[in-house]
Amino acid sequence: MIRNNNVLRLATLAAFASLAAQGEVAQERNISFVACPIIQDTNTVPCWLAEYEGKLYFLGIQTDAGGWPPPWQGHKVLVEGQVTDNPLVCGGIVLKSDVEAYVRRPSGSSAGVALPNPPITSVMRELDASCRTFLPEQDKYNTIEARRGPGPSPAQPPRTPEAIAAANAARAEREAAEAAEWAKIVPPYEPREYEMLYEFDSELAVFTVGQLQDALEYAAHIKASKIEVTSYRAASLLSNGVQFAEADFIARRRAKELETSLRMLGLPEGTSLDVKWEDTLQRGNGVDDWSRRRARVRVVP
């Protein structure tokens, strides 16, 4: 019995060691650093790169307004992503992010290989005159095929009465479907929470701002008694071990920005607004630090 217990114990320890090793490998795939962005020109659109610990990383390509927002020259950028096994692009190791809230439209391809969703990038507030590197075009980097942006619409012929009637019918069908979905929400109503996510040190929830309109629509439907706003500040654990903290004031700014937006969009009659913020720093872990840069909007029946 003792021998069997020892065998079981050794097998269990081996299993834990294997899991730990897998965890270390997964951890090594995440990377987070602050650096100057670098522009590499090509014969189509520029590549954006950044150098960290002697290695060059590819962030993304310049796209239209519907795509990834590139960094700014004259400012450092916080890069949070995962290292991929993709072929080098513009001489850089390809980074990506699969975080749903930050996924943008596909930007294009390099040498026929589709580019992944770029890592999460946050422009630093402070000016940095050293961040001005622009590398000239080289033939070996002319592999980028960018997504075609929206072009001018061709002239359209006048719509026929039949086309107008069909468009009106389609709109009425959509409105009826939306009304049917709202009709399913009946008393007793439940509180609902909506989450805003932010780039580092930003008070603008550009990726999740649509949640605010959803919250107001739900509040109007249930004649909510109040809407509660709570915002937070966080740190990003950099790959060098530093807890890179957001500004002391950022939680308050996020809360006040949401308060202003909610009042401008229009609070339902009879719904009060309770706004607060948490200045305590949420520490990062180097994996999902984006999830702590947030604000919560709670609709209360």
C-alpha positions, -999 to +999 in steps of 0.1 A: +000+000+000+029+024+008+045+016-025+013+023-044+008+056-025+043+067-034+037+058-071+005+078-070+022+107-054+050+107-079+025+106-108+006+135-093+037+156-089+047+148-125+013+159-137+015+192-118+051+197-131+038+192-167+009+217-162+033+242-146+056+239-176+028+244-200+018+275-180+053+289-183+053+284-220+019+302-222+032+330-200+063+334-223+040+340-253+026+372-236+046+403-239+041+438-226+065+468-230+067+505-235+087+518-265+089+543-293+069+533-323+088+530-356+074+535-391+087+513-419+077+526-452+066+502-480+053+506-516+017+503-503+011+513-467+035+519-438+042+491-412+043+501-375+071+484-354+086+487-320+119+475-305+122+458-271+153+442-256+171+442-290+142+426-309+120+442-335+082+436-332+056+441-359+025+458-345+003+464-375-002+484-408-017+518-415-054+512-423-085+533-428-107+546-400-125+513-396-093+494-387-066+494-361-057+528-347-019+531-351+004+547-326+015+583-328+050+596-336+063+618-309+048+596-282+058+562-267+033+534-268+024+506-244+022+473-263+003+443-249+000+412-269+011+377-277+041+365-298+030+346-329+048+321-351+039+340-382+067+349-407+084+382-400+066+412-413+087+443-422+115+426-403+095+424-371+082+395-350+045+395-354+024+403-323-014+398-320-043+401-296-075+380-296-093+401-270-128+404-284-134+440-275-102+450-293-106+430-324-109+451-355-116+444-392-088+423-409-062+448-421-046+428-450-018+404-456+019+401-460+034+378-487+000+362-490-003+354-452-033+371-435-022+395-408-036+388-373-055+413-352-029+437-338-018+438-302-035+463-278-016+495-281-020+526-259-004+560-268+013+576-238+001+611-229+036+626-226+055+640-257+088+622-265+109+639-291+130+608-295+100+589-310+105+600-346+121+570-364+109+567-400+126+540-421+127+543-459+111+518-482+131+486-489+122+461-516+123+432-492+095+447-472+073+454-502+051+424-493+021+442-478-013+440-494-037+462-474-074+458-472-091+481-497-107+510-479-141+525-487-140+544-520-164+569-536-198+554-543-208+553-580-237+575-590-270+557-582-300+559-605-332+572-589-350+546-568-381+531-583-414+530-562-409+493-559-374+497-545-386+523-520-415+500-509-391+471-504-367+493-483-397+504-461-408+469-457-373+457-446-371+486-421-405+477-407-395+441-404-363+451-384-383+473-361-409+446-355-381+421-346-365+446-322-399+453-306-405+415-302-371+411-284-380+440-260-414+424-254-397+393-240-382+414-211-410+414-186-413+420-148-397+412-124-368+431-140-332+422-131-303+446-127-280+446-157-243+455-159-225+469-189-187+471-190-165+498-206-129+489-215-101+515-220-067+519-235-041+526-209-045+561-193-075+570-214-109+581-203-125+574-237-140+539-240-138+540-278-140+502-283-170+496-260-189+529-260-219+512-277-226+496-243-236+530-230-265+533-255-275+497-246-277+506-209-298+536-216-322+516-238-326+490-211-331+517-184-358+533-205-376+500-211-378+490-175-382+525-161-351+521-140-348+537-107-312+545-111-280+540-131-248+533-111-214+542-126-181+529-111-147+533-127-113+519-119-076+525-126-051+497-131-015+488-138+000+467-166+027+442-156+055+448-181+077+419-192+106+435-173+086+430-140+075+467-136+039+474-125+033+503-149+005+523-133-021+545-148-024+581-136-038+588-102-067+608-117-078+584-144-106+566-125-122+599-117-119+611-153-135+579-166-164+583-142-169+620-151-167+613-188-194+586-185-216+609-164-213+636-191-221+611-219-251+596-201-266+630-195-260+641-231-276+610-245-305+615-222-314+598-189-348+583-188-373+604-168-373+593-131-339+576-134-312+589-110-275+587-117-250+576-090-213+581-101-182+570-082-147+558-088-121+536-072-086+551-070-070+520-056-047+505-082-057+472-097-024+453-101-016+437-135-005+401-142+009+406-177-018+385-193-052+403-191-043+437-177-067+453-203-096+438-183-088+460-152-089+492-171-126+494-170-158+511-158-191+494-148-225+508-157-252+491-137-289+496-144-311+491-114-349+485-117 
